[in-house]
Amino acid sequence: MSKEVGITGKAVLVTGGTGSFGKKFVEIVLKEYSPKKVIIFSRDELKQHEMRFSGFNCPNLRYFIGDVRDKDRLKRAMNGVDIVVHAAALKQVPACEYNPIEAVMTNVIGAKNIIDAALDCGVPKVMALSTDKAVNPVNLYGATKLVAEKLFVQANAYSGTDPTHFSCVRYGNVVGSRGSVIPLFLKQRTTGKITVTDKRMTRFWIMLEQGVRFVIRCIEQMHGGEVFVPKIPSMNIVDLAEAVAPKSEVEYIGIRPGEKLHEVLISEDEARYVIDVGDMYVIQPAHPWWSTKNWTNGKPAPEGFRYASNTNSRWLSVEELRAMIKELLQ
C-alpha cells in the first residue's frame, strides 16, 4: 500500500508525543514521509523543550501543551487533523496500583476524550496503542487498557456514517522504552548483582522502531474496529539477564503484585474473531456493523488458538537479545 494512503500530506497528532514511542514515531514520519504537519500533544513543557532542542524543530512540527483529560484542549488540537495516534498513558504498573483513580482518569477517561474530540472534529483515522497486559488483566494498568480498547473499538458505532474510524494496535514489551527492565539491569550490573522476579518468566519482545513501523502500516490498512497484533518473538527473562549482565550474580526476588509469569496477546475467547494475514493477526469485532468484506485475504485462526509468550513458536536467543540491545549496552 502506498504511503499516500497513510501519512503523506496529512496532518497528524500524537498524544504522548514526547515519550519513547512518540519521539521515534515523529522521527520516522518526518524523515520518510511528507506530512502536512505533526502535532506533539503532551503535558510536560520541559520534555517538549528538550525534544525541540534535540533536533525536533522542523517547520511542520507543532508543540501543544495539553492533557488527554482535557477534552476542550484536545478538540482545539484536533482542528484540521487527519490522523490521531494515541500513545499517552500512565503505564507503570506499580504507579497505577498506588494511584488507581489517576490511572483511570488518564487511560480510560482520556480515551473517552480522544474519541469525543475526534468525532466532534471529524478526524478520519484514530489509532490507539494498547498492550499485552490488556488481555486477561491482573493489574489496574492492564484493566484500564482493556477498557480503552473496548472504547475505541465500540466508538465506530458512534461514528456511524461519519468519516471517523477507530482501531487499536496491541503488542508486547518494547526494548529500551521508558520503564523497560533493561535500564534497570544496566544500572544493577555495575554492582555485580541483578534482581529477577522469577526465572520462569517470559515476555513478548519488540524493538521500538519495529513497533512504530507496525503502527504506521496499520494506519494505512485500517478500516475501523480492528485490533492489530504483530507476530513477534518471545524471550525468557533469564536469557535477557545473561545478555545484559553476563558476569553478574542473579538474585530471585519473587513476582511483584500485578505481575504475570507469562503474557498473552490473543486469548482463546478472541480467537474466533481472529484472522491470520501473514506477519500479523487482525482481531475483528463481533458486531453487526462490522463488514467482514474488509479483510478477505487472511485465514481464520484455529479453534482454541491462544497467542501467549510461553507457547510462542519464535524465541530470542541470548545472542539475538544482545544484538537487539547493542546500542543500549554501549
Buried (B, 14 or more C-beta within 10 A) or exposed (E): EEEEEBBBEBBBBBBBBBBBBBBBBBBBBBEEBEBBBBBBBBBBEEBBEEBBEEEBEEEEBBBBEBBBBBBEBBBEBBBEBBBBBBBBBBBBBBBBBEBBEEBBBBBBBBBBBBBBBBBBBBBBBBBBBBBBBBBBBEBBBBBBBBBBBBBBBBBBBBBEEEEBBBBBBBBBBBBBBEBBBBBEBBEBBEEEEBBBBBEEBBBBBBBBBBBBBBBBBBBBBBBBBBBBBBBBBBBBBBBBBBBBBEEBEBEEEEEEEBBBBBBBBBBBEBBBBBBBBEEBBBBBBEEEEBEEEBBEEBEEBEEEBBBBBBEBEEBBBBEBBBEBBEEBEE
